[in-house]
Amino acid sequence: MHKESIRVRSTGPWTLSARGLCSIPLLLLAAPALAQGTRVAVSTTDDVPAGPAVPFAINDGDVVSAGDALGLRPHFNETNFQGACGFIPGDIDAFARRRASTAGRADSLVFSLLSNEGGFLDGDLVGVSPNGGAVLIVSELQLATALGDPAAQIDVDALAYDDLGRVLFSLQTDLASVGVLDGDILRLETGMTGVTKVLSESDVQQRFTQATSLADAILDVQGLEWENGEIWVAVQSPSSHDGAVIQVTGTAHVVLDETQMGIGGAEVDALSLVRPGDEIPSLRCNAIEGLPGDAVHFEVYGEPHARLMVLMAGNTGVVDFTRFPGFGSWLIDRFDPWLRALIFSHQVAFAHLDGNGRLSADWTLPLATDAGTGFGGEQGWTLQMLDVADFELSAPLRLRRL
């Protein structure tokens, strides 16, 4: 899509509207809901290339939605982290939604990193701030102290919240000083007063065998979720089940096998249940950075036949939007000169999705003068979308300017 640096291809479904923002109140019509079975948000241990079984490439810093007939969709990608947090994680090691949080919201998201980066440690639990940037939820020191070894350097490998809002977690490596194995499932008690071992690695092993009839060693718990009082896991081994979701309490069984996950049998490295409302309109791109004038490819996901307004700005900012569904915050500067020029010249873009809730479009990155400053101090451009039927807001996507 291009006309100079900002327009969409006139022949494509991503089009410009002369009515701009004024058209929104006329379009508050109910959109058809997507049928949804069991869906989970996952990150993979390694990058997964696109192929016959995987419709788009997955990086190990992406979180994608998988399971049921809706198939694979972006959930919170590298460029979303850049747009919301100000940095792109090298690898997402654990991912969860906070209990009692509003579905889809920025402040519902919690993650842990594989390596120390972005000003955080690999044992920290990090949240997404609705005001832009990332915030520390629980520090590595607090977890290590609750475990009984304040000097320990730990790496959180799996993360969930139970119905009381307590943190469930597993470690990447054994912590011999306190007798914890990397396959143990632990609970941080209220007030961080201590840690309880909910299931030992041998417990998980036994229940994995009950669920699958396989005696192969699980090696490690890599993903964790609490669903209706039961614990789900993703394990490191065997390879036939390292991309599956398995319930290990109550009646042990396979919740989603590798075929149902639809990620090409890739090993799962983080796991979270997708609640109704967590899958908001999403935008992914085949690049994380580029030069003005570079051609990039976008894919948009949402409700079937949805019409999404796409706002673009160089500078990040914060506009509260919590009275409507979705992400809860516009993370663009409302006074950004590029954004204001688009609005006042009636060049606001709209994405028209097909019957599967999809759109693909090519775009030329805008002029260098349209770039602005992000939450991480980087120069670039932010795009954020609004479904005009119900005002559901997407997470921001940010491309860094080279």
VENCORGI-V264919 format. One record per backbone hydrogen bond with DSSP energy under -1.0 kcal/mol. CO is the residue of the C=O (numbers start at 1). NH is the residue of the N-H. E is the energy in kcal/mol with one decimal. If there is no record, write none. Layout:
co: <CO:CO>
nh: <NH:NH>
e: <E:E>
This chain:
co: <1:3:3:9:15:19:20:21:24:27:39:40:41:42:43:43:48:54:58:59:60:63:63:64:65:66:68:73:76:77:78:79:79:80:81:81:84:91:94:96:98:102:105:106:108:109:110:111:112:112:117:120:121:122:125:125:126:127:129:133:135:138:139:140:141:142:143:144:149:155:158:160:162:166:167:168:169:170:170:175:175:180:181:182:185:185:186:187:189:194:196:199:200:201:202:203:204:205:206:207:208:209:218:218:220:223:225:227:230:231:232:233:234:234:238:241:242:245:245:246:247:253:256:257:258:263:267:270:272:275:278:282:284:288:290:291:294:296:297:298:299:300:301:303:306:307:308:309:311:313:315:319:321:325:327:328:330:333:336:337:338:339:340:341:342:343:348:349:350:351:354:354:357:358:359:361:363:365:367:368:372:373:374:378:379:380:381:382:383:384:385:386:387:392:393:397:399:400>
nh: <364:6:7:12:350:22:23:24:27:29:274:66:272:64:269:270:58:51:48:62:92:75:76:42:73:40:71:65:63:81:82:83:398:84:85:86:133:114:112:110:101:105:108:109:98:128:96:126:93:94:120:117:124:156:137:138:111:135:132:129:127:125:143:144:145:146:147:149:152:172:170:168:165:162:188:160:186:157:158:178:180:175:184:221:198:199:169:196:192:189:187:185:204:205:206:207:208:209:210:211:212:213:220:237:236:234:232:230:227:248:225:246:222:223:241:244:268:255:256:233:253:247:245:261:262:266:45:43:41:278:280:301:299:400:402:294:365:363:286:361:284:359:282:306:353:388:351:386:384:382:333:330:324:393:106:321:319:336:340:341:342:343:344:345:347:346:17:310:15:308:305:357:302:354:300:298:296:293:370:371:380:316:377:374:401:372:399:313:397:311:394:309:391:387:327:383:381:290>
e: <-1.4:-1.5:-1.1:-1.4:-4.0:-1.3:-1.5:-1.6:-2.4:-2.5:-2.6:-2.8:-1.7:-2.8:-3.7:-1.3:-3.0:-2.7:-3.4:-2.3:-2.0:-2.0:-2.6:-2.9:-2.0:-2.3:-1.4:-3.0:-1.4:-2.3:-2.1:-2.1:-1.6:-2.6:-3.1:-1.0:-3.5:-1.6:-2.1:-2.3:-1.5:-1.7:-1.1:-1.6:-2.3:-1.4:-2.7:-3.1:-2.4:-1.5:-1.9:-1.5:-1.6:-1.3:-3.1:-1.3:-2.8:-2.5:-1.7:-2.5:-3.5:-3.2:-2.1:-2.8:-2.7:-2.2:-2.0:-2.4:-2.1:-2.6:-1.5:-3.0:-2.0:-2.3:-2.9:-2.2:-3.1:-3.1:-1.3:-1.5:-2.1:-2.9:-1.7:-1.3:-2.0:-1.6:-2.4:-2.5:-2.1:-2.8:-2.4:-3.2:-2.4:-2.6:-2.5:-2.2:-2.5:-2.2:-1.9:-2.0:-2.1:-2.8:-2.5:-1.2:-2.2:-1.8:-3.2:-1.8:-3.2:-2.7:-2.2:-2.5:-2.9:-1.8:-2.0:-1.4:-2.7:-2.1:-1.6:-2.6:-1.1:-3.0:-2.7:-1.8:-1.3:-1.3:-2.1:-1.3:-4.0:-2.5:-1.3:-2.7:-2.3:-2.4:-2.4:-2.5:-3.0:-2.7:-1.7:-2.3:-2.6:-1.4:-2.3:-2.0:-2.8:-2.2:-3.4:-2.2:-2.2:-3.5:-2.4:-2.8:-1.5:-1.9:-2.1:-2.9:-2.1:-2.0:-2.7:-2.1:-2.2:-2.3:-2.8:-1.6:-3.5:-1.6:-2.2:-3.1:-2.3:-3.0:-2.6:-2.1:-1.9:-2.3:-3.0:-3.2:-3.0:-1.6:-1.5:-1.3:-2.1:-2.2:-1.9:-2.7:-3.5:-2.6:-2.6:-2.4:-2.9:-2.8:-2.7:-3.1:-2.3:-2.6:-2.0:-2.9:-2.2:-2.2>
